[in-house]
Amino acid sequence: MKNVVLTRVDDRLIHGQVMTSWLNYTSATKIMVVDDKSAEDPFLKTVLKNAVPKNVGLGVFTAKRAAERLLGKGFPPSDRVIILVKYPATIIKMMEYGVQFDKINIGGMGAAEGRTKFYKNISTSEKEKEMLRKMIDSGCKVEIQIIAENEAVDVSKLL
């Protein structure tokens, strides 16, 4: 996973902050969206593809297929990959398939039923907090950082 320059949980997936701040900061050449529902929806895949600059590749994967790709052939050495997922549960699912993450960026988890305010505009459910703890317990650094220019906040200190 040395080609992965950012792994981000953001329920908005591809949007302005990713396209402006994080693409520039990471010099990413590819985006790997990992979301089971999006991977099964041809229309949504087209919408996502149209939201990405022409010089940046995009793949939309189920958690299982993403894990197989990351653990199997991976990416060419010249690729710089951003992994985007909507939910912490997707990261946990990929971990169960054998993917190990060094660092997870929490960028956008909006208010929703069952979630309460966790940090500024980040909301989580109790189950999602447990998932964040599981990531941290696996040796992964989990941080909240909305845009690259912001200072990262260590999630382990908030739990």
N, CA, C and O of each residue as an XYZ file, in Angstrom:
636
protein
N       0.828     -1.201      0.000
C       0.000      0.000      0.000
C       0.868      1.260      0.000
O       0.421      2.333      0.403
N       2.112      1.116     -0.456
C       2.994      2.280     -0.468
C       2.531      3.340     -1.457
O       2.953      4.493     -1.356
N       1.672      2.980     -2.412
C       1.161      3.952     -3.376
C      -0.003      4.765     -2.830
O      -0.386      5.770     -3.428
N      -0.573      4.345     -1.700
C      -1.726      5.042     -1.135
C      -1.228      6.266     -0.376
O      -0.472      6.154      0.589
N      -1.669      7.443     -0.834
C      -1.213      8.698     -0.231
C      -2.230      9.271      0.749
O      -1.909     10.181      1.513
N      -3.458      8.745      0.734
C      -4.491      9.204      1.658
C      -5.611      8.175      1.679
O      -6.070      7.724      0.629
N      -6.047      7.807      2.880
C      -7.244      6.991      3.051
C      -8.198      7.826      3.879
O      -7.893      8.185      5.016
N      -9.361      8.138      3.305
C     -10.255      9.125      3.902
C     -11.675      8.585      4.028
O     -12.215      7.988      3.097
N     -12.269      8.808      5.204
C     -13.687      8.535      5.432
C     -14.415      9.855      5.226
O     -14.193     10.822      5.955
N     -15.284      9.883      4.228
C     -16.029     11.112      3.931
C     -17.329     10.714      3.249
O     -17.312     10.217      2.123
N     -18.449     10.926      3.917
C     -19.716     10.460      3.359
C     -20.126     11.199      2.094
O     -21.105     10.825      1.449
N     -19.391     12.239      1.735
C     -19.666     12.971      0.490
C     -18.853     12.405     -0.676
O     -19.082     12.771     -1.829
N     -17.905     11.513     -0.377
C     -16.990     10.937     -1.366
C     -16.252     12.031     -2.123
O     -15.397     12.704     -1.547
N     -16.562     12.221     -3.390
C     -15.842     13.204     -4.205
C     -16.595     14.526     -4.164
O     -17.767     14.603     -4.532
N     -15.900     15.564     -3.712
C     -16.509     16.898     -3.610
C     -15.396     17.931     -3.634
O     -14.226     17.576     -3.775
N     -15.738     19.175     -3.501
C     -14.793     20.276     -3.643
C     -13.530     20.164     -2.818
O     -12.438     20.398     -3.335
N     -13.650     19.806     -1.526
C     -12.462     19.736     -0.671
C     -11.485     18.668     -1.144
O     -10.273     18.882     -1.132
N     -12.005     17.532     -1.555
C     -11.109     16.478     -2.054
C     -10.445     16.949     -3.341
O      -9.235     16.805     -3.510
N     -11.230     17.507     -4.235
C     -10.702     17.884     -5.545
C      -9.700     19.026     -5.463
O      -8.733     19.039     -6.225
N      -9.898     19.982     -4.566
C      -8.973     21.115     -4.517
C      -7.845     20.881     -3.519
O      -6.677     20.881     -3.908
N      -8.157     20.688     -2.282
C      -7.142     20.584     -1.238
C      -6.342     19.292     -1.300
O      -5.117     19.323     -1.421
N      -7.029     18.156     -1.218
C      -6.318     16.880     -1.078
C      -5.633     16.418     -2.360
O      -4.551     15.835     -2.289
N      -6.220     16.656     -3.517
C      -5.536     16.278     -4.760
C      -4.235     17.061     -4.905
O      -3.200     16.496     -5.259
N      -4.290     18.362     -4.632
C      -3.070     19.171     -4.723
C      -2.038     18.755     -3.687
O      -0.856     18.629     -4.005
N      -2.467     18.542     -2.465
C      -1.559     18.207     -1.364
C      -0.862     16.866     -1.580
O       0.329     16.730     -1.298
N      -1.599     15.880     -2.078
C      -1.053     14.528     -2.234
C      -0.456     14.263     -3.607
O       0.263     13.281     -3.791
N      -0.746     15.130     -4.575
C      -0.358     14.895     -5.979
C      -0.887     13.551     -6.476
O      -0.222     12.849     -7.237
N      -2.096     13.207     -6.031
C      -2.699     11.925     -6.402
C      -2.957     11.845     -7.901
O      -3.295     12.837     -8.547
N      -2.788     10.637     -8.435
C      -3.066     10.380     -9.846
C      -4.296      9.484    -10.018
O      -4.838      9.368    -11.117
N      -4.728      8.854     -8.924
C      -5.896      7.965     -8.973
C      -6.709      8.102     -7.687
O      -6.183      8.385     -6.612
N      -8.002      7.890     -7.845
C      -8.905      7.836     -6.697
C      -9.597      6.485     -6.726
O     -10.138      6.066     -7.749
N      -9.570      5.814     -5.590
C     -10.251      4.532     -5.429
C     -11.415      4.769     -4.475
O     -11.219      4.903     -3.267
N     -12.626      4.819     -5.021
C     -13.825      4.929     -4.188
C     -14.212      3.513     -3.794
O     -14.363      2.639     -4.647
N     -14.370      3.295     -2.489
C     -14.736      1.973     -1.989
C     -16.083      2.109     -1.282
O     -16.181      2.635     -0.173
N     -17.113      1.618     -1.963
C     -18.469      1.683     -1.429
C     -19.304      0.647     -2.172
O     -19.493      0.745     -3.385
N     -19.796     -0.333     -1.448
C     -20.511     -1.439     -2.082
C     -21.688     -0.959     -2.935
O     -21.857     -1.426     -4.062
N     -22.505     -0.035     -2.417
C     -23.677      0.435     -3.170
C     -23.265      1.220     -4.411
O     -23.847      1.030     -5.479
N     -22.288      2.085     -4.289
C     -21.836      2.870     -5.448
C     -21.255      1.969     -6.528
O     -21.449      2.219     -7.718
N     -20.544      0.925     -6.119
C     -19.923      0.010     -7.085
C     -20.963     -0.755     -7.895
O     -20.677     -1.201     -9.006
N     -22.161     -0.908     -7.351
C     -23.223     -1.648     -8.034
C     -24.158     -0.738     -8.831
O     -25.108     -1.219     -9.449
N     -23.899      0.576     -8.822
C     -24.803      1.541     -9.453
C     -24.111      2.229    -10.629
O     -23.319      3.148    -10.422
N     -24.402      1.793    -11.875
C     -23.733      2.375    -13.045
C     -23.921      3.890    -13.167
O     -22.993      4.598    -13.558
N     -25.120      4.390    -12.835
C     -25.365      5.825    -12.923
C     -24.475      6.587    -11.951
O     -23.851      7.579    -12.328
N     -24.413      6.130    -10.699
C     -23.591      6.807     -9.696
C     -22.110      6.759    -10.080
O     -21.381      7.728     -9.865
N     -21.668      5.640    -10.645
C     -20.276      5.545    -11.093
C     -19.986      6.591    -12.170
O     -18.903      7.177    -12.185
N     -20.935      6.827    -13.062
C     -20.766      7.853    -14.090
C     -20.705      9.243    -13.470
O     -19.885     10.068    -13.872
N     -21.566      9.504    -12.497
C     -21.563     10.800    -11.811
C     -20.207     11.032    -11.132
O     -19.627     12.112    -11.246
N     -19.714     10.021    -10.434
C     -18.418     10.145     -9.758
C     -17.306     10.392    -10.770
O     -16.444     11.243    -10.548
N     -17.317      9.664    -11.867
C     -16.283      9.810    -12.891
C     -16.269     11.232    -13.454
O     -15.206     11.794    -13.718
N     -17.461     11.803    -13.633
C     -17.561     13.158    -14.171
C     -17.132     14.227    -13.163
O     -16.884     15.369    -13.550
N     -17.041     13.877    -11.892
C     -16.637     14.830    -10.855
C     -15.128     14.897    -10.664
O     -14.625     15.752     -9.934
N     -14.409     13.994    -11.321
C     -12.954     13.899    -11.164
C     -12.268     14.560    -12.367
O     -12.704     14.372    -13.503
N     -11.203     15.330    -12.129
C     -10.471     15.920    -13.262
C     -10.014     14.841    -14.252
O      -9.739     13.706    -13.864
N      -9.940     15.204    -15.503
C      -9.607     14.247    -16.570
C      -8.244     13.579    -16.372
O      -8.038     12.452    -16.823
N      -7.315     14.261    -15.703
C      -5.967     13.700    -15.522
C      -5.850     12.789    -14.304
O      -4.757     12.323    -13.982
N      -6.972     12.532    -13.624
C      -6.974     11.676    -12.436
C      -7.849     10.455    -12.727
O      -9.010     10.597    -13.112
N      -7.294      9.267    -12.543
C      -8.052      8.047    -12.755
C      -9.009      7.785    -11.609
O      -8.778      8.222    -10.482
N     -10.085      7.068    -11.901
C     -11.068      6.734    -10.876
C     -11.495      5.283    -11.034
O     -11.785      4.822    -12.138
N     -11.530      4.571     -9.911
C     -12.094      3.231     -9.864
C     -13.086      3.185     -8.723
O     -12.836      3.753     -7.660
N     -14.209      2.516     -8.929
C     -15.229      2.381     -7.888
C     -15.346      0.892     -7.579
O     -15.666      0.089     -8.455
N     -15.083      0.532     -6.325
C     -14.949     -0.863     -5.924
C     -15.851     -1.199     -4.751
O     -16.185     -0.333     -3.942
N     -16.245     -2.466     -4.664
C     -16.812     -2.979     -3.422
C     -15.638     -3.136     -2.445
O     -14.478     -3.116     -2.858
N     -15.935     -3.290     -1.178
C     -14.870     -3.478     -0.187
C     -14.048     -4.727     -0.500
O     -12.824     -4.724     -0.369
N     -14.721     -5.774     -0.907
C     -14.022     -7.031     -1.213
C     -13.082     -6.865     -2.408
O     -11.924     -7.279     -2.353
N     -13.582     -6.259     -3.484
C     -12.752     -6.077     -4.682
C     -11.596     -5.110     -4.411
O     -10.496     -5.294     -4.933
N     -11.844     -4.079     -3.594
C     -10.777     -3.139     -3.248
C      -9.673     -3.849     -2.476
O      -8.489     -3.645     -2.742
N     -10.070     -4.687     -1.515
C      -9.080     -5.441     -0.736
C      -8.289     -6.376     -1.644
O      -7.069     -6.482     -1.522
N      -8.985     -7.051     -2.551
C      -8.291     -7.950     -3.483
C      -7.281     -7.178     -4.325
O      -6.170     -7.656     -4.557
N      -7.658     -5.993     -4.781
C      -6.755     -5.175     -5.599
C      -5.554     -4.711     -4.782
O      -4.414     -4.801     -5.236
N      -5.816     -4.216     -3.578
C      -4.730     -3.700     -2.732
C      -3.782     -4.811     -2.305
O      -2.570     -4.601     -2.252
N      -4.312     -5.985     -2.001
C      -3.487     -7.100     -1.539
C      -2.907     -7.905     -2.701
O      -1.932     -8.636     -2.524
N      -3.492     -7.775     -3.869
C      -3.043     -8.522     -5.048
C      -2.072     -7.709     -5.878
O      -0.938     -7.458     -5.470
N      -2.533     -7.304     -7.048
C      -1.625     -6.626     -7.987
C      -1.276     -5.207     -7.573
O      -0.267     -4.668     -8.026
N      -2.082     -4.594     -6.727
C      -1.774     -3.242     -6.278
C      -1.836     -2.246     -7.421
O      -2.703     -2.336     -8.291
N      -0.912     -1.295     -7.413
C      -0.866     -0.240     -8.413
C       0.553     -0.090     -8.923
O       1.503     -0.427     -8.216
N       0.713      0.412    -10.145
C       2.065      0.675    -10.657
C       2.801      1.661     -9.741
O       2.164      2.492     -9.093
N       4.132      1.575     -9.684
C       4.908      2.446     -8.788
C       4.669      3.945     -8.994
O       4.822      4.731     -8.059
N       4.300      4.335    -10.193
C       4.110      5.763    -10.464
C       2.762      6.286     -9.963
O       2.568      7.500     -9.903
N       1.842      5.417     -9.609
C       0.520      5.846     -9.143
C       0.584      6.375     -7.713
O       1.326      5.867     -6.872
N      -0.218      7.414     -7.465
C      -0.419      7.975     -6.128
C      -1.927      7.940     -5.905
O      -2.677      8.651     -6.573
N      -2.369      7.103     -4.956
C      -3.783      6.743     -4.843
C      -4.414      7.314     -3.565
O      -3.860      7.208     -2.470
N      -5.586      7.918     -3.746
C      -6.444      8.312     -2.626
C      -7.553      7.268     -2.530
O      -8.229      6.987     -3.519
N      -7.740      6.698     -1.352
C      -8.860      5.792     -1.093
C      -9.941      6.600     -0.378
O      -9.681      7.220      0.653
N     -11.152      6.588     -0.932
C     -12.281      7.286     -0.322
C     -13.369      6.282      0.036
O     -13.766      5.466     -0.796
N     -13.848      6.343      1.272
C     -14.969      5.514      1.715
C     -15.997      6.414      2.391
O     -15.658      7.475      2.914
N     -17.254      5.980      2.374
C     -18.311      6.759      3.021
C     -18.363      6.544      4.532
O     -18.676      7.463      5.289
N     -18.054      5.328      4.960
C     -18.327      4.953      6.351
C     -17.136      4.233      6.985
O     -16.394      3.539      6.289
N     -16.947      4.389      8.289
C     -15.912      3.614      8.980
C     -16.103      2.105      8.800
O     -15.128      1.354      8.790
N     -17.355      1.663      8.659
C     -17.623      0.232      8.494
C     -16.918     -0.336      7.264
O     -16.546     -1.509      7.254
N     -16.732      0.472      6.241
C     -16.042      0.004      5.034
C     -14.568     -0.261      5.333
O     -13.996     -1.234      4.841
N     -13.961      0.594      6.131
C     -12.565      0.382      6.540
C     -12.465     -0.921      7.337
O     -11.568     -1.730      7.102
N     -13.387     -1.119      8.276
C     -13.383     -2.335      9.092
C     -13.540     -3.562      8.204
O     -12.847     -4.560      8.400
N     -14.439     -3.499      7.236
C     -14.656     -4.623      6.325
C     -13.366     -4.924      5.549
O     -13.000     -6.088      5.385
N     -12.684     -3.889      5.076
C     -11.434     -4.092      4.341
C     -10.355     -4.678      5.253
O      -9.547     -5.498      4.817
N     -10.346     -4.259      6.510
C      -9.404     -4.828      7.479
C      -9.691     -6.318      7.674
O      -8.766     -7.123      7.775
N     -10.960     -6.675      7.725
C     -11.328     -8.085      7.877
C     -10.899     -8.915      6.672
O     -10.662    -10.117      6.796
N     -10.799     -8.276      5.505
C     -10.300     -8.949      4.306
C      -8.770     -8.986      4.261
O      -8.193     -9.565      3.341
N      -8.107     -8.367      5.255
C      -6.659     -8.446      5.344
C      -5.886     -7.173      5.042
O      -4.657     -7.175      5.102
N      -6.581     -6.083      4.717
C      -5.894     -4.825      4.430
C      -5.477     -4.174      5.747
O      -6.266     -4.090      6.688
N      -4.232     -3.717      5.800
C      -3.732     -3.005      6.980
C      -3.540     -1.541      6.611
O      -2.927     -1.214      5.595
N      -4.068     -0.679      7.446
C      -3.966      0.760      7.217
C      -3.015      1.368      8.239
O      -3.056      1.018      9.419
N      -2.162      2.275      7.787
C      -1.267      2.994      8.693
C      -1.948      4.234      9.250
O      -1.752      4.602     10.408
N      -2.751      4.870      8.405
C      -3.352      6.150      8.785
C      -4.699      6.306      8.087
O      -4.835      6.015      6.899
N      -5.685      6.767      8.841
C      -7.016      7.047      8.315
C      -7.337      8.504      8.608
O      -7.141      8.993      9.721
N      -7.832      9.179      7.588
C      -8.257     10.566      7.712
C      -9.779     10.589      7.773
O     -10.448     10.038      6.899
N     -10.324     11.223      8.803
C     -11.769     11.422      8.898
C     -12.029     12.834      8.383
O     -11.536     13.815      8.939
N     -12.810     12.914      7.312
C     -13.029     14.217      6.699
C     -14.462     14.694      6.757
O     -14.707     15.892      6.904
N     -15.400     13.798      6.646
C     -16.788     14.212      6.654
C     -17.700     13.089      7.099
O     -17.879     12.098      6.390
N     -18.266     13.250      8.258
C     -19.278     12.317      8.751
C     -20.397     13.204      9.300
O     -20.342     13.676     10.436
N     -21.401     13.412      8.469
C     -22.461     14.351      8.811
C     -23.460     13.811      9.809
O     -23.472     12.628     10.149
N     -24.299     14.727     10.264
C     -25.370     14.367     11.191
C     -26.326     13.399     10.494
O     -26.652     13.565      9.319
N     -26.760     12.407     11.227
C     -27.713     11.424     10.711
C     -28.373     10.742     11.901
O     -27.925     10.877     13.039
N     -29.434     10.015     11.621
C     -30.131      9.311     12.686
C     -29.163      8.355     13.384
O     -28.453      7.591     12.731
N     -29.145      8.406     14.708
C     -28.269      7.539     15.485
C     -26.891      8.129     15.748
O     -26.115      7.564     16.518
N     -26.578      9.252     15.122
C     -25.282      9.898     15.323
C     -25.436     11.124     16.215
O     -26.464     11.801     16.203
N     -24.387     11.389     16.987
C     -24.322     12.614     17.777
C     -23.021     13.325     17.442
O     -22.103     12.735     16.872
N     -22.955     14.598     17.802
C     -21.765     15.397     17.518
C     -20.555     14.779     18.213
O     -20.589     14.495     19.411
N     -19.491     14.576     17.446
C     -18.256     13.987     17.964
C     -17.162     15.040     18.068
O     -16.493     15.155     19.095
N     -16.989     15.803     16.999
C     -15.984     16.862     16.973
C     -16.376     17.855     15.884
O     -16.442     17.492     14.710
N     -16.634     19.088     16.260
C     -17.066     20.129     15.326
C     -18.173     19.607     14.417
O     -19.268     19.313     14.897
N     -17.910     19.484     13.100
C     -18.976     19.040     12.188
C     -18.930     17.536     11.914
O     -19.556     17.066     10.964
N     -18.200     16.780     12.729
C     -18.113     15.324     12.596
C     -19.069     14.692     13.610
O     -19.021     14.991     14.803
N     -19.931     13.818     13.111
C     -20.878     13.104     13.974
C     -20.636     11.606     13.855
O     -20.259     11.116     12.790
N     -20.855     10.879     14.950
C     -20.683      9.423     14.935
C     -21.769      8.771     15.784
O     -22.372      9.389     16.662
N     -21.984      7.523     15.487
C     -22.825      6.697     16.349
C     -21.893      6.008     17.354
O     -20.671      6.052     17.207
N     -22.468      5.385     18.355
C     -21.642      4.629     19.309
C     -20.928      3.481     18.601
O     -19.770      3.184     18.897
N     -21.619      2.843     17.674
C     -21.016      1.742     16.922
C     -19.824      2.244     16.093
O     -18.802      1.564     16.000
N     -19.958      3.421     15.500
C     -18.847      3.990     14.713
C     -17.669      4.359     15.613
O     -16.516      4.228     15.203
N     -17.942      4.816     16.824
C     -16.850      5.087     17.777
C     -16.078      3.804     18.078
O     -14.850      3.813     18.162
N     -16.812      2.699     18.238
C     -16.155      1.406     18.470
C     -15.294      1.018     17.271
O     -14.209      0.462     17.438
N     -15.774      1.307     16.071
C     -14.986      1.019     14.867
C     -13.711      1.851     14.843
O     -12.649      1.349     14.476
N     -13.810      3.114     15.231
C     -12.624      3.973     15.287
C     -11.622      3.419     16.302
O     -10.418      3.408     16.050
N     -12.130      2.957     17.458
C     -11.256      2.345     18.464
C     -10.573      1.096     17.902
O      -9.392      0.855     18.153
N     -11.326      0.314     17.147
C     -10.772     -0.907     16.552
C      -9.648     -0.569     15.573
O      -8.626     -1.253     15.538
N      -9.836      0.478     14.788
C      -8.784      0.919     13.865
C      -7.532      1.315     14.640
O      -6.419      0.920     14.291
N      -7.727      2.089     15.681
C      -6.602      2.562     16.501
C      -5.917      1.383     17.174
O      -4.688      1.315     17.206
N      -6.701      0.457     17.710
C      -6.137     -0.728     18.378
C      -5.329     -1.606     17.419
O      -4.450     -2.356     17.845
N      -5.635     -1.507     16.116
C      -4.886     -2.293     15.126
C      -3.536     -1.663     14.797
O      -2.744     -2.225     14.041
N      -3.282     -0.481     15.381
C      -2.020      0.206     15.112
C      -2.141      1.335     14.107
O      -1.140      1.933     13.713
N      -3.347      1.622     13.699
C      -3.611      2.660     12.709
C      -3.778      4.014     13.408
O      -4.441      4.112     14.441
N      -3.179      5.038     12.839
C      -3.376      6.396     13.343
C      -4.648      6.939     12.695
O      -4.769      6.920     11.470
N      -5.591      7.420     13.495
C      -6.849      7.959     12.981
C      -6.913      9.430     13.356
O      -6.800      9.796     14.526
N      -7.096     10.269     12.339
C      -7.098     11.715     12.548
C      -8.273     12.361     11.840
O      -8.730     11.889     10.799
N      -8.754     13.449     12.425
C      -9.736     14.301     11.759
C      -8.957     15.439     11.123
O      -8.185     16.133     11.785
N      -9.173     15.618      9.832
C      -8.527     16.716      9.113
C      -9.390     16.998      7.889
O      -9.357     16.251      6.911
N     -10.148     18.062      7.948
C     -11.119     18.355      6.901
C     -10.413     18.673      5.582
O     -10.723     18.073      4.553
N      -9.481     19.600      5.608
C      -8.674     19.901      4.426
C      -7.205     19.823      4.814
O      -6.861     19.910      5.993
N      -6.352     19.660      3.829
C      -4.922     19.447      4.090
C      -4.299     20.603      4.862
O      -3.343     20.407      5.613
N      -4.833     21.798      4.682
C      -4.268     22.973      5.348
C      -4.610     23.034      6.837
O      -3.970     23.779      7.580
N      -5.598     22.272      7.284
C      -5.957     22.229      8.710
C      -4.974     21.371      9.481
O      -4.327     20.487      8.919
N      -4.869     21.637     10.763
C      -4.065     20.774     11.624
C      -4.867     19.503     11.916
O      -6.076     19.564     12.138
N      -4.194     18.366     11.915
C      -4.848     17.088     12.193
C      -5.143     16.971     13.690
O      -4.361     17.417     14.530
N      -6.294     16.359     14.003
C      -6.712     16.115     15.376
C      -6.695     14.609     15.609
O      -7.339     13.857     14.878
N      -5.971     14.179     16.608
C      -5.828     12.752     16.941
C      -7.126     12.233     17.559
O      -7.517     12.658     18.646
N      -7.784     11.322     16.868
C      -9.061     10.772     17.318
C      -8.927      9.999     18.618
O      -9.866      9.966     19.414
N      -7.780      9.379     18.849
C      -7.604      8.601     20.080
C      -7.769      9.474     21.325
O      -8.132      8.969     22.387
N      -7.510     10.755     21.205
C      -7.644     11.667     22.351
C      -9.084     12.129     22.548
O      -9.410     12.734     23.570
N      -9.942     11.846     21.575
C     -11.350     12.260     21.658
C     -12.260     11.124     22.122
O     -13.388     11.367     22.550
N     -11.778      9.895     22.039
C     -12.627      8.743     22.383
C     -12.666      8.505     23.886
O     -13.332      7.578     24.347
